[in-house]
Amino acid sequence: MCLAIPAEVVELLEDDTAVVEIGGVRKVVSLMLLDGAEVGDYVLVHAGFAMEKVDREEAERTLALLEEAAEFGPLYE
């Protein structure tokens, strides 16, 4: 199963990369699959690549659902 996680772009770097923040954790991701990302945008991140932009409300709803699911523990043991 693949899952893309919403993250906020906090810094644009060289070579089509950016720093994104997910739940207080910052990570460098590639923007090569996405045009026009700016600081403050929310993007869906999968396997180190920003796949598409999403609006803030959608990102916040998705992150809230992921946090809620995490309260139930792992899906597989």
N, CA, C and O atoms as a printed pandas DataFrame, in Angstrom:
     atom_number atom_name residue_name chain_id  residue_number  x_coord  y_coord  z_coord
0              1         N          MET        A               1    0.846   -1.166    0.000
1              2        CA          MET        A               1    0.000    0.000    0.000
2              3         C          MET        A               1    0.898    1.238    0.000
3              4         O          MET        A               1    1.899    1.284    0.715
4              5         N          CYS        A               2    0.542    2.218   -0.788
5              6        CA          CYS        A               2    1.280    3.471   -0.851
6              7         C          CYS        A               2    0.466    4.564   -0.184
7              8         O          CYS        A               2   -0.763    4.579   -0.264
8              9         N          LEU        A               3    1.157    5.471    0.469
9             10        CA          LEU        A               3    0.488    6.554    1.161
10            11         C          LEU        A               3    1.287    7.830    0.952
11            12         O          LEU        A               3    2.491    7.864    1.204
12            13         N          ALA        A               4    0.618    8.875    0.492
13            14        CA          ALA        A               4    1.247   10.185    0.368
14            15         C          ALA        A               4    0.803   11.019    1.564
15            16         O          ALA        A               4   -0.374   11.026    1.924
16            17         N          ILE        A               5    1.737   11.709    2.164
17            18        CA          ILE        A               5    1.490   12.488    3.374
18            19         C          ILE        A               5    1.545   13.981    3.038
19            20         O          ILE        A               5    2.474   14.422    2.361
20            21         N          PRO        A               6    0.561   14.767    3.502
21            22        CA          PRO        A               6    0.628   16.215    3.281
22            23         C          PRO        A               6    1.741   16.843    4.122
23            24         O          PRO        A               6    1.930   16.491    5.286
24            25         N          ALA        A               7    2.462   17.764    3.520
25            26        CA          ALA        A               7    3.539   18.471    4.210
26            27         C          ALA        A               7    3.564   19.913    3.731
27            28         O          ALA        A               7    3.210   20.205    2.589
28            29         N          GLU        A               8    3.986   20.813    4.614
29            30        CA          GLU        A               8    4.082   22.224    4.254
30            31         C          GLU        A               8    5.485   22.537    3.752
31            32         O          GLU        A               8    6.475   22.147    4.372
32            33         N          VAL        A               9    5.565   23.234    2.642
33            34        CA          VAL        A               9    6.854   23.682    2.110
34            35         C          VAL        A               9    7.322   24.855    2.978
35            36         O          VAL        A               9    6.636   25.871    3.083
36            37         N          VAL        A              10    8.507   24.702    3.603
37            38        CA          VAL        A              10    9.022   25.757    4.478
38            39         C          VAL        A              10   10.246   26.460    3.908
39            40         O          VAL        A              10   10.612   27.545    4.360
40            41         N          GLU        A              11   10.883   25.839    2.910
41            42        CA          GLU        A              11   12.056   26.463    2.288
42            43         C          GLU        A              11   12.288   25.848    0.917
43            44         O          GLU        A              11   12.238   24.630    0.752
44            45         N          LEU        A              12   12.542   26.705   -0.062
45            46        CA          LEU        A              12   12.901   26.232   -1.399
46            47         C          LEU        A              12   14.415   26.180   -1.497
47            48         O          LEU        A              12   15.104   27.119   -1.099
48            49         N          LEU        A              13   14.930   25.079   -2.029
49            50        CA          LEU        A              13   16.360   24.890   -2.194
50            51         C          LEU        A              13   16.702   24.829   -3.677
51            52         O          LEU        A              13   15.820   24.937   -4.529
52            53         N          GLU        A              14   17.968   24.657   -3.977
53            54        CA          GLU        A              14   18.400   24.530   -5.369
54            55         C          GLU        A              14   18.073   23.142   -5.897
55            56         O          GLU        A              14   17.715   22.241   -5.139
56            57         N          ASP        A              15   18.200   22.987   -7.195
57            58        CA          ASP        A              15   18.062   21.686   -7.866
58            59         C          ASP        A              15   16.689   21.050   -7.660
59            60         O          ASP        A              15   16.590   19.845   -7.432
60            61         N          ASP        A              16   15.619   21.867   -7.740
61            62        CA          ASP        A              16   14.242   21.352   -7.615
62            63         C          ASP        A              16   14.017   20.563   -6.333
63            64         O          ASP        A              16   13.394   19.501   -6.352
64            65         N          THR        A              17   14.522   21.081   -5.224
65            66        CA          THR        A              17   14.277   20.462   -3.930
66            67         C          THR        A              17   13.721   21.502   -2.967
67            68         O          THR        A              17   13.831   22.706   -3.196
68            69         N          ALA        A              18   13.124   21.013   -1.889
69            70        CA          ALA        A              18   12.561   21.897   -0.879
70            71         C          ALA        A              18   12.614   21.210    0.472
71            72         O          ALA        A              18   12.684   19.984    0.562
72            73         N          VAL        A              19   12.580   22.014    1.515
73            74        CA          VAL        A              19   12.414   21.499    2.867
74            75         C          VAL        A              19   10.929   21.563    3.173
75            76         O          VAL        A              19   10.296   22.609    3.025
76            77         N          VAL        A              20   10.374   20.425    3.606
77            78        CA          VAL        A              20    8.965   20.388    4.015
78            79         C          VAL        A              20    8.899   19.997    5.481
79            80         O          VAL        A              20    9.830   19.407    6.029
80            81         N          GLU        A              21    7.776   20.341    6.105
81            82        CA          GLU        A              21    7.578   20.007    7.509
82            83         C          GLU        A              21    6.316   19.181    7.663
83            84         O          GLU        A              21    5.248   19.529    7.160
84            85         N          ILE        A              22    6.473   18.067    8.382
85            86        CA          ILE        A              22    5.360   17.163    8.662
86            87         C          ILE        A              22    5.359   16.901   10.160
87            88         O          ILE        A              22    6.244   16.209   10.663
88            89         N          GLY        A              23    4.395   17.434   10.872
89            90        CA          GLY        A              23    4.304   17.180   12.305
90            91         C          GLY        A              23    5.540   17.587   13.073
91            92         O          GLY        A              23    5.935   16.892   14.009
92            93         N          GLY        A              24    6.161   18.690   12.707
93            94        CA          GLY        A              24    7.346   19.172   13.395
94            95         C          GLY        A              24    8.650   18.585   12.884
95            96         O          GLY        A              24    9.723   19.003   13.320
96            97         N          VAL        A              25    8.582   17.629   11.974
97            98        CA          VAL        A              25    9.776   17.012   11.396
98            99         C          VAL        A              25   10.030   17.628   10.021
99           100         O          VAL        A              25    9.122   17.725    9.195
100          101         N          ARG        A              26   11.260   18.038    9.791
101          102        CA          ARG        A              26   11.626   18.624    8.494
102          103         C          ARG        A              26   12.400   17.621    7.672
103          104         O          ARG        A              26   13.210   16.851    8.188
104          105         N          LYS        A              27   12.126   17.651    6.356
105          106        CA          LYS        A              27   12.743   16.697    5.438
106          107         C          LYS        A              27   12.941   17.384    4.090
107          108         O          LYS        A              27   12.125   18.210    3.681
108          109         N          VAL        A              28   14.024   17.040    3.409
109          110        CA          VAL        A              28   14.262   17.545    2.052
110          111         C          VAL        A              28   13.586   16.594    1.068
111          112         O          VAL        A              28   13.782   15.380    1.123
112          113         N          VAL        A              29   12.783   17.168    0.163
113          114        CA          VAL        A              29   12.094   16.371   -0.849
114          115         C          VAL        A              29   12.350   16.965   -2.226
115          116         O          VAL        A              29   12.726   18.129   -2.357
116          117         N          SER        A              30   12.141   16.155   -3.236
117          118        CA          SER        A              30   12.293   16.597   -4.620
118          119         C          SER        A              30   10.995   17.239   -5.109
119          120         O          SER        A              30    9.899   16.760   -4.817
120          121         N          LEU        A              31   11.141   18.322   -5.853
121          122        CA          LEU        A              31   10.001   18.991   -6.493
122          123         C          LEU        A              31    9.967   18.720   -7.993
123          124         O          LEU        A              31    9.190   19.347   -8.713
124          125         N          MET        A              32   10.804   17.787   -8.480
125          126        CA          MET        A              32   10.932   17.600   -9.926
126          127         C          MET        A              32    9.636   17.110  -10.588
127          128         O          MET        A              32    9.497   17.224  -11.806
128          129         N          LEU        A              33    8.694   16.573   -9.820
129          130        CA          LEU        A              33    7.426   16.113  -10.394
130          131         C          LEU        A              33    6.314   17.148  -10.273
131          132         O          LEU        A              33    5.168   16.875  -10.630
132          133         N          LEU        A              34    6.651   18.335   -9.770
133          134        CA          LEU        A              34    5.644   19.341   -9.452
134          135         C          LEU        A              34    6.118   20.709   -9.908
135          136         O          LEU        A              34    7.264   21.084   -9.659
136          137         N          ASP        A              35    5.256   21.450  -10.568
137          138        CA          ASP        A              35    5.593   22.811  -10.988
138          139         C          ASP        A              35    4.969   23.833  -10.044
139          140         O          ASP        A              35    3.824   23.679   -9.619
140          141         N          GLY        A              36    5.714   24.858   -9.725
141          142        CA          GLY        A              36    5.162   26.020   -9.051
142          143         C          GLY        A              36    4.936   25.929   -7.561
143          144         O          GLY        A              36    4.097   26.667   -7.044
144          145         N          ALA        A              37    5.626   25.079   -6.846
145          146        CA          ALA        A              37    5.481   25.042   -5.395
146          147         C          ALA        A              37    6.172   26.252   -4.781
147          148         O          ALA        A              37    7.257   26.642   -5.211
148          149         N          GLU        A              38    5.542   26.836   -3.785
149          150        CA          GLU        A              38    6.065   28.007   -3.088
150          151         C          GLU        A              38    6.071   27.742   -1.587
151          152         O          GLU        A              38    5.374   26.848   -1.106
152          153         N          VAL        A              39    6.854   28.517   -0.855
153          154        CA          VAL        A              39    6.853   28.432    0.600
154          155         C          VAL        A              39    5.434   28.700    1.097
155          156         O          VAL        A              39    4.784   29.653    0.668
156          157         N          GLY        A              40    4.966   27.855    2.000
157          158        CA          GLY        A              40    3.612   27.972    2.531
158          159         C          GLY        A              40    2.615   27.041    1.869
159          160         O          GLY        A              40    1.538   26.800    2.413
160          161         N          ASP        A              41    2.962   26.509    0.688
161          162        CA          ASP        A              41    2.082   25.546    0.020
162          163         C          ASP        A              41    2.123   24.216    0.763
163          164         O          ASP        A              41    3.109   23.882    1.420
164          165         N          TYR        A              42    1.041   23.473    0.645
165          166        CA          TYR        A              42    1.010   22.090    1.125
166          167         C          TYR        A              42    1.107   21.169   -0.076
167          168         O          TYR        A              42    0.442   21.380   -1.091
168          169         N          VAL        A              43    1.937   20.150    0.048
169          170        CA          VAL        A              43    2.137   19.193   -1.033
170          171         C          VAL        A              43    1.979   17.783   -0.476
171          172         O          VAL        A              43    2.210   17.546    0.710
172          173         N          LEU        A              44    1.584   16.851   -1.338
173          174        CA          LEU        A              44    1.545   15.445   -0.960
174          175         C          LEU        A              44    2.908   14.844   -1.249
175          176         O          LEU        A              44    3.412   14.949   -2.367
176          177         N          VAL        A              45    3.510   14.212   -0.244
177          178        CA          VAL        A              45    4.853   13.654   -0.359
178          179         C          VAL        A              45    4.787   12.134   -0.294
179          180         O          VAL        A              45    4.171   11.559    0.604
180          181         N          HIS        A              46    5.431   11.501   -1.261
181          182        CA          HIS        A              46    5.541   10.042   -1.286
182          183         C          HIS        A              46    6.943    9.683   -1.748
183          184         O          HIS        A              46    7.400   10.158   -2.787
184          185         N          ALA        A              47    7.623    8.849   -0.982
185          186        CA          ALA        A              47    8.954    8.344   -1.342
186          187         C          ALA        A              47    9.938    9.459   -1.680
187          188         O          ALA        A              47   10.758    9.320   -2.587
188          189         N          GLY        A              48    9.848   10.582   -0.933
189          190        CA          GLY        A              48   10.792   11.672   -1.125
190          191         C          GLY        A              48   10.473   12.627   -2.253
191          192         O          GLY        A              48   11.281   13.499   -2.574
192          193         N          PHE        A              49    9.293   12.476   -2.868
193          194        CA          PHE        A              49    8.880   13.349   -3.966
194          195         C          PHE        A              49    7.570   14.053   -3.625
195          196         O          PHE        A              49    6.636   13.423   -3.128
196          197         N          ALA        A              50    7.500   15.351   -3.889
197          198        CA          ALA        A              50    6.238   16.081   -3.811
198          199         C          ALA        A              50    5.466   15.742   -5.081
199          200         O          ALA        A              50    5.945   15.981   -6.190
200          201         N          MET        A              51    4.264   15.182   -4.911
201          202        CA          MET        A              51    3.495   14.682   -6.054
202          203         C          MET        A              51    2.487   15.705   -6.594
203          204         O          MET        A              51    2.305   15.833   -7.804
204          205         N          GLU        A              52    1.833   16.432   -5.674
205          206        CA          GLU        A              52    0.856   17.441   -6.090
206          207         C          GLU        A              52    0.594   18.396   -4.952
207          208         O          GLU        A              52    0.840   18.078   -3.788
208          209         N          LYS        A              53    0.089   19.580   -5.297
209          210        CA          LYS        A              53   -0.280   20.548   -4.274
210          211         C          LYS        A              53   -1.700   20.255   -3.785
211          212         O          LYS        A              53   -2.553   19.809   -4.553
212          213         N          VAL        A              54   -1.936   20.512   -2.498
213          214        CA          VAL        A              54   -3.271   20.406   -1.908
214          215         C          VAL        A              54   -3.523   21.661   -1.090
215          216         O          VAL        A              54   -2.580   22.320   -0.651
216          217         N          ASP        A              55   -4.793   21.994   -0.884
217          218        CA          ASP        A              55   -5.065   23.189   -0.091
218          219         C          ASP        A              55   -4.886   22.885    1.401
219          220         O          ASP        A              55   -4.912   21.729    1.822
220          221         N          ARG        A              56   -4.707   23.935    2.174
221          222        CA          ARG        A              56   -4.417   23.819    3.604
222          223         C          ARG        A              56   -5.493   23.013    4.335
223          224         O          ARG        A              56   -5.170   22.162    5.165
224          225         N          GLU        A              57   -6.768   23.274    4.032
225          226        CA          GLU        A              57   -7.858   22.566    4.721
226          227         C          GLU        A              57   -7.799   21.062    4.459
227          228         O          GLU        A              57   -7.968   20.266    5.383
228          229         N          GLU        A              58   -7.564   20.673    3.223
229          230        CA          GLU        A              58   -7.461   19.249    2.881
230          231         C          GLU        A              58   -6.278   18.613    3.601
231          232         O          GLU        A              58   -6.386   17.504    4.125
232          233         N          ALA        A              59   -5.148   19.318    3.624
233          234        CA          ALA        A              59   -3.962   18.805    4.305
234          235         C          ALA        A              59   -4.237   18.619    5.796
235          236         O          ALA        A              59   -3.874   17.591    6.369
236          237         N          GLU        A              60   -4.870   19.598    6.422
237          238        CA          GLU        A              60   -5.159   19.507    7.856
238          239         C          GLU        A              60   -6.136   18.371    8.162
239          240         O          GLU        A              60   -5.974   17.674    9.163
240          241         N          ARG        A              61   -7.141   18.178    7.314
241          242        CA          ARG        A              61   -8.088   17.066    7.516
242          243         C          ARG        A              61   -7.373   15.715    7.413
243          244         O          ARG        A              61   -7.594   14.820    8.230
244          245         N          THR        A              62   -6.523   15.583    6.410
245          246        CA          THR        A              62   -5.797   14.328    6.213
246          247         C          THR        A              62   -4.864   14.054    7.385
247          248         O          THR        A              62   -4.814   12.928    7.881
248          249         N          LEU        A              63   -4.121   15.068    7.839
249          250        CA          LEU        A              63   -3.213   14.883    8.969
250          251         C          LEU        A              63   -3.977   14.521   10.239
251          252         O          LEU        A              63   -3.508   13.701   11.028
252          253         N          ALA        A              64   -5.147   15.122   10.444
253          254        CA          ALA        A              64   -5.973   14.796   11.617
254          255         C          ALA        A              64   -6.430   13.338   11.559
255          256         O          ALA        A              64   -6.425   12.646   12.577
256          257         N          LEU        A              65   -6.822   12.874   10.378
257          258        CA          LEU        A              65   -7.233   11.475   10.227
258          259         C          LEU        A              65   -6.071   10.521   10.489
259          260         O          LEU        A              65   -6.257    9.479   11.116
260          261         N          LEU        A              66   -4.879   10.867   10.016
261          262        CA          LEU        A              66   -3.711   10.022   10.245
262          263         C          LEU        A              66   -3.364    9.963   11.734
263          264         O          LEU        A              66   -2.993    8.906   12.245
264          265         N          GLU        A              67   -3.485   11.093   12.427
265          266        CA          GLU        A              67   -3.231   11.108   13.868
266          267         C          GLU        A              67   -4.260   10.250   14.604
267          268         O          GLU        A              67   -3.920    9.518   15.533
268          269         N          GLU        A              68   -5.509   10.347   14.181
269          270        CA          GLU        A              68   -6.567    9.543   14.789
270          271         C          GLU        A              68   -6.311    8.052   14.562
271          272         O          GLU        A              68   -6.480    7.249   15.480
272          273         N          ALA        A              69   -5.915    7.686   13.373
273          274        CA          ALA        A              69   -5.643    6.272   13.063
274          275         C          ALA        A              69   -4.468    5.759   13.885
275          276         O          ALA        A              69   -4.454    4.597   14.290
276          277         N          ALA        A              70   -3.475    6.622   14.135
277          278        CA          ALA        A              70   -2.305    6.210   14.899
278          279         C          ALA        A              70   -2.654    5.872   16.335
279          280         O          ALA        A              70   -1.943    5.096   16.974
280          281         N          GLU        A              71   -3.740    6.440   16.859
281          282        CA          GLU        A              71   -4.164    6.155   18.229
282          283         C          GLU        A              71   -4.604    4.705   18.400
283          284         O          GLU        A              71   -4.594    4.182   19.515
284          285         N          PHE        A              72   -4.986    4.058   17.314
285          286        CA          PHE        A              72   -5.447    2.672   17.373
286          287         C          PHE        A              72   -4.294    1.675   17.347
287          288         O          PHE        A              72   -4.504    0.478   17.547
288          289         N          GLY        A              73   -3.088    2.155   17.103
289          290        CA          GLY        A              73   -1.922    1.280   17.065
290          291         C          GLY        A              73   -1.654    0.772   15.669
291          292         O          GLY        A              73   -2.330    1.165   14.717
292          293         N          PRO        A              74   -0.663   -0.106   15.540
293          294        CA          PRO        A              74   -0.269   -0.603   14.205
294          295         C          PRO        A              74   -1.356   -1.448   13.568
295          296         O          PRO        A              74   -2.111   -2.135   14.256
296          297         N          LEU        A              75   -1.429   -1.389   12.240
297          298        CA          LEU        A              75   -2.388   -2.193   11.505
298          299         C          LEU        A              75   -1.991   -3.658   11.510
299          300         O          LEU        A              75   -2.849   -4.540   11.549
300          301         N          TYR        A              76   -0.691   -3.919   11.470
301          302        CA          TYR        A              76   -0.165   -5.283   11.425
302          303         C          TYR        A              76    0.879   -5.430   12.525
303          304         O          TYR        A              76    1.625   -4.492   12.809
304          305         N          GLU        A              77    0.930   -6.560   13.117
305          306        CA          GLU        A              77    1.929   -6.816   14.157
306          307         C          GLU        A              77    2.911   -7.841   13.690
307          308         O          GLU        A              77    3.833   -8.193   14.425
